[in-house]
Amino acid sequence: MTRFSAKLAACGVLVVFAAALFGTLPATAQPKDKDDGKGADQKIPVVDYKRPLNLVRIGYVTPGSPLPENIEAGAPHILGGTIYFAVFQNIGKVGDNFGIRENFNSVFVEGENIRKEVSPSFDTEAEFLYLYQIVNDRAIHDAKLNKAGPKGVRWAVDPNNDDINLTEDIVNFSLGLTCDPRYITSWGYFANTGFSIRVLAKEGEKKEVEGVRMAVSSHPLIEDRFPNKEYRPWIEKREIDVARLGFTIADDRVGLEFDLPLVRKRMGGVRFANYQETAKKGGLKPDFVQLILMDGPFQLPDAPVATNKAIFRVDWREKGIPEAEHSVVFGYTSDLPPVRSVGLIKDREAAARITADPGAEFIMPKDNSKPVEGRKPAVQPANPVQLAADLNAQDALMLIAAQQPAPAPAPAPAPAPAP
């Protein structure tokens, strides 16, 4: 397998996945940065907010399994969460090359793989910075789990469920990369850093400008700003109205102590305890952030999308992200613009599973698509090469598959014997 470490001129995407059949992308060994990431001011103005000119893409997706309509009382293996993502373009500012916040470069921690090899230092010359953050919020924000049912029972605040985890821990995020992995120039996470938005100071308040800055989390006021979340496999991304919500990147605990009585009202037991933990200590840092190379050699692609060549994989191996908690921001740099790509979240069991063809996990099964309300369903070819013709290199649509594998098709009946 070819080993890469040099930065190239252009073209490629970003991604990670760990499996015994594939080798990791080697990098020059470097000591990890021990910066605690607390150097930036947490007080961010929210009045007259304007979208940063270098914010290329911003949105969120809500992957989940099983489908909401299939959840029954006591259903095992419920997984789901919200993945926020943003793409910034380099503006060349010293200490904050991507125009995010003061001294942002210093909070980057190089990603490490299982062999103790780490990413190159933060690439301040890359054209784009891709950022992601995971919130395990399905137990609180899914109407099936935390809204009054036919009998008036809400699972997440039912005292009988105080000691029960309703959903699985999220322990893995994987993104399939269709580009040559040499175009991913650095990867890792950003200590004590999280996405944040402006929330309304009081429930039901009509004012859109005045509000409280809050880290994205399972807090009910965050749910109120992103209503009607639907958790399902292959869910499409949604845009974030940054002018209305005042999106920015700040400390991952900012505003989380606000209106705790409301938090207790909307979640109970282990969920409220988990929320208090993350409000105190901040988002969970991943144990591994790695770029894993598929078998090669590869030719540099002329088209923006091709067969997956690598996986960008992030793991919380020691402690998964439990319900009501969230991660820190993680991501990578590249000279390539955003393209349509497929990602996965997994629970512990699925993350430990070794498959003969990991790339197959990023291909939508023909029976797993769901028409979006008010929109004609699109035909989804199973072959990613066929999919390339329909993709726009500037389209940041990201599809996320949940952890449950598609059910195997029923075997065809045997032909009747000839008379």
C-alpha positions, 0 to 999 in steps of 0.5 A: 500500500502506498504511503502518503504524507505530502500535501498536494495541490488540489482535489480530494475529500475527507473521511475515516473508518477503522477495519482490519483489512485497511491500512491507516494513512501514515503521518509524521509523528508529532507530540500532541498539543496540550492546550486546554482551549480556554483562551477565547472570550465566551461572551459573543454578541448576538445583536445584528448578527451577520453571516461570515463571508467565508462560511461556505456551508452550514447545516445539520442532519438527524440520523437515527434507527429504527424509524420513529414509526417503528419504535415500540415501548422497550424497543432495543437498540435505538440510536440517533443524534444531531450532527452539525457541520460547517465549512469555512474558507481560509481568510489568512488571519494570523492565529485564526486563519479561518475567521472563527474566533481569536486564537482558534488555531491554538486549540487544534489537537492532532488526530491520533490513530491506534498506532499512536501516529498523529496528523500533521500540524494544523494546516493554516494554508489549506483552502477549506476547514470542515467541522462537525459536532455530534449531540446525542439528543434523540431521547430528548428531542424525538417526539416519539420518545419525549412528547406525550403519547396516547396515554400521556406518558413521556418516556424520557421523564417517566420516573420508571425510566429514570435509571434506563438509557432509552438510546444507545451511546454514539461511539463512532462517526465515519465519513466516506471519502471519494477523493484521493486522501492526500488532499486531506492535509490535517485532521483532529479535534478542537479542545473545549470548542462547540457550535453555538446559536442564539436561543430565546431567553424565555419559552415562547418569546417572540423576539428574534434578536435578543436572546442567550448564547448557548452551545448546541446540546440537548437543552430544550431551548436548542430543540425549540430552535430546531423543531420537528426533528426527524431521526431516520436513516439516510436523512437529508441535511437541513440548512441553518439560518445563521442570520436568525440563529446567530450561529458561531463557534464558542466554548462548548459549555456556554449557556448550558447552565441557563434555565435548568428547571426547564431542562429537568422538566423535559428530561429526567433521571440519567438524562438530566444527570448526563446533561449536568455532567456535560454542562460542567465538563464540556463536550467529550473529546474523541480517543481517535481521529484518523484517516484510513486508506482503502486498498490502492493504488488510486488514480487522481480523480477528474470527477468530484465524486468516485468510489470511496478511497478512504474513511475519516473515522472518529471514535469515542472508545473509552466512553461513548457519547451518552444520551443528553451529552455531546462531543467537541468539534472535530474535522479536517482541512483540505484544498478541495471544495465541499461535495456530496458525501455519505457518513455514518454514526454507530453504537458500540456493537456496530463500531466493533463489527468488522466487515469484508467490504466497509465501503458498502456501508456508504451505499444506500440500499434501494429499499431504505429511501423515504420521500421527503414531505412535499417532494417527489422521491429521487431515484437512488442508484446503488452504485456510487459511480452512477451517483456521480452524474447527479452530484454537484461539487458545490452541493454540501448535502450530506446523507447519514446512515444509522447503525442498523444494517439493512435487512437481508432480502428474502431468498427467492423461492426455488423453482418448481420441479419440472413435471 
